[in-house]
Amino acid sequence: MDYGRRKKLTYFTIGLIFLLSGVEYAVILPTIWKYLQTLEAPSYFLGLTLSAFSLSGLLSGPLFGHWSDRTRTTKKIILFANIFEIVGNFMYFMGFSKWVLLSSRLVAGIGTGAGSSIFGFLTRSTAPEDRSTVFAAVMVCRQVGLLIGPAFNIFLRLCDFHLGPFVVNKFTAPGLFMCLLWILLQFAVVFMYWDLPPLESAKETLKTEYNDIANKQRTGEEGEEVEDEENEENEEVKPLMRSQELVDSYGSVAATDSHRNHTAAISDETLNQISPSPEPSASHESSNPFKNFSLSREFLREEVVVLLAAQFITLFNQTALETMVTPLTQKYFNYGELENSLMYCLCGVEVIAGFLFVRWLSRRVAERVILAVGLCICNISCVWCLIFLANPLGEFPWQLAEFVIGVFLQVLGLPFVAVAQVSLFSKVTSEKTQGFSQGVRRSVGGLATILGPLWAGGLTDNMHLMMGVMMALLALLTMMLAFSYKRLVEPSREEEAESGDLS
């Protein structure tokens, strides 16, 4: 199988991994509270169970990232991490007690740590100018999972039977369903995922493939020349030229030096587009990526701190608002499960459209511009929510309009910030330790998803304080971005070489 097909299948499998992560969140979250109630769990157990998933992912991310940086492989890491997803979801299906349910989410969360290895792999195997596009596509896959996940609950809630000693009902069925999906994903990873070489090695691989094609064509050209000599007495010699389409695909039968030079030029041009880096892969793979590695030198730089702050603050605000939305709709609009599900579905459609737009926009403007636009939208949204949602004005139609506009603006800004900060982060941190760096970034995000709901959950009756702190965090991030805007660019190769020498 050629390199191009292996790459497409590998990226497709990565999309499946993020799709299932979104589906898991969407099928388990709606029923977990009532599931805990059937197990006589106290109310605080909901926060513990949800936080356990984020906590284990926060801790496992850097470890899996470090593993992938040392071995330069991700396939076995994904297979190993998926085992935790399978076991964790089966424990969720078993139930038995509130402690088993808590442990199930703790175990399943370990599997999410493979995401740092995947982001490190994508960084090493994509050109910098294509990175935003690839990251946006991966994030869209998770959002699609969040969107279609509630649809699975339509038939999962109808389950009511026994499977040996286990009861399959609307509470346990999501665990069994996700367990089966993660098992199927294991087979997909085994048969459709390859540890693609970094860009430097990929260039050598493609060069070999082009050389093989050229050799086969030259062999065919020599055979045709012999056949022409044998038939020279009976028929007129035909000109050795084919259609322009074949010429463009290295199909010309003229075995001249000019043709060989033309083929080599096209091959080199294509390879240079795929891999801009001239460094050989042997030295890249043989060196220890963590030799003389310094945490302070890698992460306590101005641009890195700004991007980690963007990761934390935006996720903190997002999860806080998600926690606040349901009580707010119940208080002012008397929304039930159906109305909230429809609202989340519409938000999912908006997020997917936003990621697709950012994917298109990233090819035309710099990531720091996208990040600035996203932060402007988030600031406008937070000001709107502080004014109109903390104390809704007017009658029901006006209150509903104020709420819809606030949610729309909040959701609109997320794709801009999410894609821009992860793409920029991959460029301003060392490529050799990208898996570990992405693990640190995801751990910062995991900390935000733990603290955000805790902050909002305790202040649902004091919206001005809750929204005021969120607004202050966004204002701080905006100032940090303004002061560090010039540094939020990919470092030149000379600077990378100098930093490599210093380390």
C-alpha positions as semicolon CSV with decimal commas, in nm:
position;residue;x (nm);y (nm);z (nm)
1;M;0,000;0,000;0,000
2;D;0,144;0,337;-0,099
3;Y;0,216;0,621;0,141
4;G;-0,080;0,834;0,031
5;R;-0,338;0,566;0,102
6;R;-0,182;0,479;0,437
7;K;-0,197;0,845;0,534
8;K;-0,565;0,879;0,439
9;L;-0,664;0,565;0,633
10;T;-0,462;0,677;0,934
11;Y;-0,628;1,019;0,940
12;F;-0,968;0,853;0,896
13;T;-0,900;0,635;1,200
14;I;-0,795;0,940;1,404
15;G;-1,126;1,098;1,306
16;L;-1,307;0,790;1,436
17;I;-1,125;0,812;1,769
18;F;-1,235;1,171;1,825
19;L;-1,584;1,093;1,696
20;L;-1,626;0,821;1,959
21;S;-1,497;1,048;2,232
22;G;-1,775;1,292;2,146
23;V;-2,036;1,016;2,127
24;E;-1,932;0,883;2,469
25;Y;-1,975;1,223;2,630
26;A;-2,315;1,271;2,467
27;V;-2,467;0,930;2,552
28;I;-2,348;0,910;2,913
29;L;-2,396;1,266;3,039
30;P;-2,779;1,283;3,001
31;T;-2,845;0,975;3,218
32;I;-2,558;0,960;3,466
33;W;-2,736;1,165;3,734
34;K;-3,043;0,943;3,744
35;Y;-2,816;0,637;3,724
36;L;-2,640;0,756;4,041
37;Q;-2,976;0,815;4,207
38;T;-3,074;0,452;4,147
39;L;-2,755;0,356;4,331
40;E;-2,849;0,585;4,624
41;A;-2,556;0,820;4,566
42;P;-2,556;1,162;4,735
43;S;-2,584;1,471;4,516
44;Y;-2,212;1,558;4,535
45;F;-2,131;1,227;4,367
46;L;-2,230;1,370;4,029
47;G;-1,952;1,627;4,047
48;L;-1,705;1,365;4,171
49;T;-1,791;1,124;3,890
50;L;-1,766;1,384;3,616
51;S;-1,444;1,527;3,760
52;A;-1,288;1,180;3,789
53;F;-1,299;1,141;3,412
54;S;-1,122;1,473;3,358
55;L;-0,875;1,412;3,641
56;S;-0,743;1,081;3,508
57;G;-0,716;1,228;3,158
58;L;-0,528;1,525;3,303
59;L;-0,271;1,294;3,461
60;S;-0,237;1,041;3,178
61;G;-0,200;1,294;2,894
62;P;0,161;1,399;2,963
63;L;0,261;1,037;3,035
64;F;0,127;0,909;2,703
65;G;0,278;1,210;2,528
66;H;0,619;1,142;2,683
67;W;0,590;0,778;2,576
68;S;0,517;0,873;2,215
69;D;0,806;1,122;2,206
70;R;1,053;0,860;2,328
71;T;0,936;0,582;2,094
72;R;0,812;0,790;1,798
73;T;0,513;0,554;1,777
74;T;0,147;0,611;1,853
75;K;-0,032;0,297;1,733
76;K;0,051;0,081;2,033
77;I;-0,022;0,375;2,264
78;I;-0,371;0,413;2,117
79;L;-0,435;0,039;2,143
80;F;-0,320;0,042;2,504
81;A;-0,525;0,353;2,592
82;N;-0,839;0,210;2,432
83;I;-0,821;-0,084;2,671
84;F;-0,894;0,158;2,954
85;E;-1,192;0,293;2,760
86;I;-1,324;-0,059;2,706
87;V;-1,277;-0,164;3,070
88;G;-1,410;0,165;3,206
89;N;-1,727;0,155;3,000
90;F;-1,787;-0,210;3,089
91;M;-1,758;-0,117;3,457
92;Y;-2,012;0,159;3,392
93;F;-2,242;-0,105;3,240
94;M;-2,198;-0,332;3,543
95;G;-2,298;-0,060;3,790
96;F;-2,346;-0,254;4,116
97;S;-2,260;0,049;4,333
98;K;-2,185;0,419;4,323
99;W;-1,817;0,346;4,383
100;V;-1,798;0,119;4,080
101;L;-1,956;0,395;3,874
102;L;-1,705;0,647;4,006
103;S;-1,419;0,408;3,933
104;S;-1,551;0,341;3,583
105;R;-1,521;0,705;3,481
106;L;-1,179;0,725;3,645
107;V;-1,057;0,427;3,440
108;A;-1,218;0,543;3,115
109;G;-1,060;0,886;3,155
110;I;-0,712;0,733;3,135
111;G;-0,786;0,640;2,775
112;T;-0,837;1,003;2,678
113;G;-0,467;1,064;2,745
114;A;-0,388;0,915;2,405
115;G;-0,513;1,240;2,254
116;S;-0,184;1,408;2,341
117;S;0,007;1,140;2,148
118;I;-0,225;1,188;1,850
119;F;-0,176;1,566;1,845
120;G;0,199;1,512;1,867
121;F;0,179;1,268;1,576
122;L;-0,023;1,514;1,367
123;T;0,231;1,786;1,439
124;R;0,521;1,572;1,320
125;S;0,343;1,443;1,009
126;T;0,191;1,767;0,875
127;A;0,346;2,080;0,730
128;P;0,307;2,394;0,945
129;E;0,088;2,566;0,686
130;D;-0,156;2,271;0,688
131;R;-0,169;2,222;1,064
132;S;-0,465;2,446;1,141
133;T;-0,669;2,273;0,872
134;V;-0,589;1,927;1,007
135;F;-0,655;2,022;1,371
136;A;-0,985;2,185;1,276
137;A;-1,095;1,868;1,096
138;V;-1,010;1,656;1,401
139;M;-1,205;1,887;1,630
140;V;-1,502;1,876;1,394
141;C;-1,509;1,497;1,433
142;R;-1,555;1,528;1,808
143;Q;-1,829;1,787;1,762
144;V;-2,007;1,556;1,519
145;G;-1,992;1,290;1,789
146;L;-2,145;1,530;2,038
147;L;-2,418;1,608;1,786
148;I;-2,513;1,252;1,693
149;G;-2,463;1,109;2,042
150;P;-2,809;1,207;2,169
151;A;-2,961;1,024;1,872
152;F;-2,825;0,695;2,006
153;N;-3,006;0,758;2,334
154;I;-3,334;0,734;2,142
155;F;-3,298;0,356;2,114
156;L;-3,072;0,302;2,417
157;R;-3,347;0,428;2,647
158;L;-3,575;0,150;2,513
159;C;-3,341;-0,128;2,633
160;D;-3,492;-0,347;2,905
161;F;-3,353;-0,700;2,921
162;H;-3,097;-0,921;3,095
163;L;-2,757;-1,020;2,964
164;G;-2,651;-1,304;3,190
165;P;-2,627;-1,161;3,543
166;F;-2,637;-0,802;3,416
167;V;-2,939;-0,579;3,365
168;V;-2,951;-0,379;3,042
169;N;-3,168;-0,071;3,081
170;K;-3,161;0,295;2,984
171;F;-2,897;0,364;3,251
172;T;-2,656;0,076;3,188
173;A;-2,701;0,050;2,809
174;P;-2,477;0,351;2,729
175;G;-2,183;0,178;2,899
176;L;-2,233;-0,145;2,705
177;F;-2,286;0,046;2,380
178;M;-1,963;0,245;2,417
179;C;-1,773;-0,067;2,523
180;L;-1,870;-0,235;2,196
181;L;-1,780;0,074;1,992
182;W;-1,434;0,099;2,150
183;I;-1,377;-0,272;2,080
184;L;-1,464;-0,215;1,713
185;L;-1,227;0,080;1,711
186;Q;-0,946;-0,148;1,826
187;F;-0,983;-0,346;1,503
188;A;-0,990;-0,024;1,301
189;V;-0,664;0,089;1,462
190;V;-0,500;-0,249;1,399
191;F;-0,588;-0,263;1,030
192;M;-0,616;0,103;0,923
193;Y;-0,363;0,294;1,135
194;W;0,005;0,331;1,055
195;D;0,281;0,511;1,241
196;L;0,360;0,743;0,955
197;P;0,715;0,876;0,947
198;P;0,784;1,243;1,021
199;L;0,796;1,482;0,727
200;E;1,166;1,419;0,670
201;S;1,122;1,042;0,650
202;A;0,804;1,083;0,446
203;K;1,004;1,274;0,187
204;E;1,248;0,985;0,153
205;T;0,961;0,735;0,128
206;L;0,788;0,931;-0,147
207;K;1,115;0,980;-0,330
208;T;1,166;0,603;-0,334
209;E;0,815;0,551;-0,468
210;Y;0,873;0,805;-0,747
211;N;1,201;0,636;-0,837
212;D;1,028;0,298;-0,857
213;I;0,765;0,444;-1,089
214;A;1,032;0,598;-1,309
215;N;1,226;0,269;-1,325
216;K;0,915;0,077;-1,427
217;Q;0,842;0,331;-1,698
218;R;1,198;0,314;-1,832
219;T;1,177;-0,066;-1,839
220;G;0,854;-0,045;-2,035
221;E;1,010;0,206;-2,274
222;E;1,304;-0,024;-2,347
223;G;1,067;-0,314;-2,418
224;E;0,867;-0,106;-2,662
225;E;1,184;0,000;-2,843
226;V;1,284;-0,367;-2,894
227;E;0,937;-0,449;-3,023
228;D;0,956;-0,157;-3,267
229;E;1,287;-0,286;-3,405
230;E;1,139;-0,633;-3,465
231;N;0,841;-0,491;-3,654
232;E;1,044;-0,236;-3,847
233;E;1,030;-0,432;-4,173
234;N;0,650;-0,478;-4,171
235;E;0,520;-0,145;-4,051
236;E;0,620;0,211;-4,027
237;V;0,784;0,316;-3,704
238;K;0,544;0,519;-3,488
239;P;0,658;0,831;-3,305
240;L;0,742;0,755;-2,944
241;M;0,494;0,993;-2,783
242;R;0,172;0,947;-2,585
243;S;-0,106;1,175;-2,470
244;Q;-0,044;1,478;-2,257
245;E;-0,229;1,312;-1,971
246;L;0,028;1,033;-1,960
247;V;0,313;1,279;-1,984
248;D;0,182;1,456;-1,677
249;S;0,176;1,127;-1,487
250;Y;0,528;1,027;-1,592
251;G;0,387;0,827;-1,882
252;S;0,598;0,953;-2,174
253;V;0,778;0,673;-2,359
254;A;1,068;0,886;-2,472
255;A;1,369;0,766;-2,271
256;T;1,572;1,079;-2,321
257;D;1,779;1,265;-2,068
258;S;1,550;1,567;-2,087
259;H;1,251;1,352;-1,994
260;R;1,436;1,203;-1,698
261;N;1,532;1,550;-1,581
262;H;1,170;1,663;-1,618
263;T;1,047;1,367;-1,410
264;A;1,306;1,432;-1,140
265;A;1,212;1,799;-1,131
266;I;0,842;1,719;-1,083
267;S;0,925;1,464;-0,814
268;D;1,148;1,706;-0,625
269;E;0,890;1,982;-0,651
270;T;0,615;1,757;-0,514
271;L;0,834;1,632;-0,233
272;N;0,938;1,982;-0,137
273;Q;0,572;2,081;-0,109
274;I;0,507;1,787;0,117
275;S;0,811;1,837;0,337
276;P;0,978;2,174;0,374
277;S;1,231;2,043;0,623
278;P;1,573;1,946;0,486
279;E;1,692;1,763;0,796
280;P;1,763;1,390;0,759
281;S;1,540;1,153;0,951
282;A;1,820;0,938;1,087
283;S;1,961;1,203;1,316
284;H;1,609;1,307;1,413
285;E;1,511;0,960;1,528
286;S;1,839;0,855;1,684
287;S;1,869;1,149;1,924
288;N;1,693;1,141;2,258
289;P;1,420;1,407;2,239
290;F;1,440;1,471;2,613
291;K;1,818;1,507;2,628
292;N;1,887;1,827;2,824
293;F;1,513;1,900;2,818
294;S;1,410;2,184;3,048
295;L;1,051;2,241;3,157
296;S;1,114;2,605;3,240
297;R;1,285;2,675;2,907
298;E;1,005;2,504;2,715
299;F;0,693;2,628;2,894
300;L;0,788;2,947;3,079
301;R;0,818;3,146;2,760
302;E;0,590;3,439;2,692
303;E;0,411;3,296;2,389
304;V;0,364;2,951;2,547
305;V;0,219;3,100;2,867
306;V;-0,029;3,305;2,662
307;L;-0,150;3,000;2,470
308;L;-0,182;2,788;2,784
309;A;-0,377;3,072;2,944
310;A;-0,605;3,080;2,638
311;Q;-0,661;2,704;2,674
312;F;-0,749;2,733;3,043
313;I;-0,963;3,048;3,039
314;T;-1,175;2,960;2,735
315;L;-1,246;2,607;2,861
316;F;-1,313;2,736;3,213
317;N;-1,568;2,985;3,080
318;Q;-1,720;2,733;2,842
319;T;-1,779;2,464;3,104
320;A;-1,902;2,722;3,356
321;L;-2,161;2,848;3,109
322;E;-2,262;2,492;3,019
323;T;-2,323;2,426;3,387
324;M;-2,523;2,745;3,424
325;V;-2,742;2,707;3,115
326;T;-2,970;2,425;3,232
327;P;-3,070;2,584;3,565
328;L;-3,116;2,915;3,383
329;T;-3,354;2,773;3,122
330;Q;-3,550;2,594;3,392
331;K;-3,578;2,910;3,602
332;Y;-3,682;3,156;3,331
333;F;-3,830;2,943;3,050
334;N;-3,940;2,624;3,230
335;Y;-3,746;2,413;2,980
336;G;-3,744;2,037;3,019
337;E;-3,527;1,758;2,882
338;L;-3,663;1,785;2,526
339;E;-3,611;2,160;2,495
340;N;-3,259;2,142;2,638
341;S;-3,168;1,855;2,405
342;L;-3,290;2,056;2,107
343;M;-3,089;2,358;2,224
344;Y;-2,770;2,152;2,256
345;C;-2,833;2,004;1,913
346;L;-2,859;2,349;1,755
347;C;-2,543;2,457;1,938
348;G;-2,367;2,150;1,799
349;V;-2,465;2,245;1,445
350;E;-2,333;2,597;1,502
351;V;-2,002;2,467;1,642
352;I;-1,950;2,232;1,345
353;A;-2,024;2,515;1,101
354;G;-1,779;2,732;1,295
355;F;-1,500;2,475;1,276
356;L;-1,555;2,430;0,904
357;F;-1,539;2,806;0,854
358;V;-1,219;2,830;1,060
359;R;-1,075;2,541;0,859
360;W;-1,135;2,744;0,541
361;L;-1,016;3,068;0,700
362;S;-0,692;2,918;0,833
363;R;-0,560;2,882;0,477
364;R;-0,598;3,255;0,420
365;V;-0,502;3,432;0,744
366;A;-0,253;3,370;1,024
367;E;-0,351;3,177;1,337
368;R;-0,290;3,474;1,565
369;V;-0,547;3,674;1,366
370;I;-0,800;3,392;1,411
371;L;-0,720;3,382;1,783
372;A;-0,772;3,759;1,814
373;V;-1,106;3,741;1,633
374;G;-1,220;3,456;1,857
375;L;-1,126;3,645;2,172
376;C;-1,315;3,954;2,052
377;I;-1,628;3,744;2,002
378;C;-1,585;3,582;2,346
379;N;-1,550;3,924;2,511
380;I;-1,864;4,051;2,340
381;S;-2,048;3,737;2,448
382;C;-1,936;3,766;2,809
383;V;-2,037;4,133;2,829
384;W;-2,376;4,047;2,680
385;C;-2,430;3,764;2,930
386;L;-2,319;3,984;3,220
387;I;-2,574;4,249;3,125
388;F;-2,871;4,043;3,005
389;L;-2,842;3,689;3,146
390;A;-2,742;3,777;3,502
391;N;-3,066;3,974;3,528
392;P;-3,289;3,923;3,220
393;L;-3,486;4,230;3,112
394;G;-3,836;4,254;2,965
395;E;-4,105;3,996;2,915
396;F;-4,069;3,634;2,800
397;P;-4,000;3,704;2,427
398;W;-3,727;3,957;2,511
399;Q;-3,574;3,731;2,772
400;L;-3,566;3,442;2,525
401;A;-3,407;3,662;2,257
402;E;-3,143;3,782;2,504
403;F;-3,065;3,425;2,601
404;V;-3,042;3,300;2,241
405;I;-2,807;3,584;2,139
406;G;-2,581;3,523;2,439
407;V;-2,554;3,150;2,373
408;F;-2,503;3,208;1,999
409;L;-2,213;3,448;2,058
410;Q;-2,052;3,220;2,315
411;V;-2,064;2,918;2,086
412;L;-1,950;3,124;1,786
413;G;-1,620;3,223;1,944
414;L;-1,514;2,873;2,052
415;P;-1,392;2,732;1,717
416;F;-1,175;3,037;1,650
417;V;-0,994;3,016;1,983
418;A;-0,974;2,636;1,995
419;V;-0,817;2,583;1,653
420;A;-0,585;2,884;1,666
421;Q;-0,437;2,813;2,007
422;V;-0,371;2,442;1,948
423;S;-0,211;2,510;1,608
424;L;0,005;2,793;1,741
425;F;0,103;2,585;2,042
426;S;0,233;2,309;1,815
427;K;0,451;2,564;1,635
428;V;0,601;2,752;1,929
429;T;0,695;2,435;2,121
430;S;0,964;2,187;2,025
431;E;0,861;1,933;1,763
432;K;1,083;1,667;1,922
433;T;0,881;1,669;2,245
434;Q;0,547;1,753;2,089
435;G;0,360;1,462;2,246
436;F;0,458;1,566;2,598
437;S;0,385;1,932;2,523
438;Q;0,039;1,848;2,389
439;G;-0,018;1,640;2,701
440;V;0,063;1,943;2,918
441;R;-0,172;2,158;2,711
442;R;-0,455;1,905;2,743
443;S;-0,389;1,874;3,117
444;V;-0,431;2,249;3,153
445;G;-0,759;2,214;2,966
446;G;-0,860;1,923;3,189
447;L;-0,798;2,135;3,498
448;A;-1,024;2,402;3,350
449;T;-1,305;2,151;3,284
450;I;-1,285;2,046;3,650
451;L;-1,280;2,395;3,801
452;G;-1,533;2,555;3,564
453;P;-1,837;2,348;3,669
454;L;-1,736;2,372;4,036
455;W;-1,722;2,751;4,010
456;A;-2,053;2,787;3,827
457;G;-2,232;2,519;4,029
458;G;-2,180;2,707;4,354
459;L;-2,285;3,047;4,216
460;T;-2,604;2,981;4,022
461;D;-2,780;3,225;4,260
462;N;-2,511;3,491;4,224
463;M;-2,477;3,534;3,850
464;H;-2,309;3,875;3,868
465;L;-2,014;3,738;4,066
466;M;-1,985;3,430;3,846
467;M;-1,999;3,624;3,519
468;G;-1,784;3,905;3,656
469;V;-1,493;3,673;3,729
470;M;-1,529;3,514;3,385
471;M;-1,523;3,860;3,226
472;A;-1,212;3,953;3,427
473;L;-1,032;3,638;3,308
474;L;-1,117;3,716;2,946
475;A;-0,997;4,074;2,984
476;L;-0,669;3,947;3,129
477;L;-0,625;3,705;2,840
478;T;-0,699;3,981;2,587
479;M;-0,429;4,203;2,738
480;M;-0,182;3,915;2,737
481;L;-0,257;3,855;2,370
482;A;-0,213;4,223;2,286
483;F;0,128;4,246;2,453
484;S;0,253;3,916;2,308
485;Y;0,092;3,938;1,963
486;K;0,423;3,978;1,779
487;R;0,563;3,662;1,938
488;L;0,270;3,438;1,837
489;V;0,430;3,319;1,514
490;E;0,619;3,012;1,406
491;P;0,989;3,058;1,490
492;S;1,231;3,066;1,199
493;R;1,451;2,766;1,134
494;E;1,757;2,963;1,244
495;E;1,597;3,031;1,581
496;E;1,499;2,665;1,616
497;A;1,854;2,559;1,542
498;E;1,993;2,803;1,798
499;S;1,748;2,685;2,064
500;G;1,838;2,326;1,983
501;D;2,207;2,404;2,033
502;L;2,136;2,571;2,366
503;S;1,939;2,273;2,490
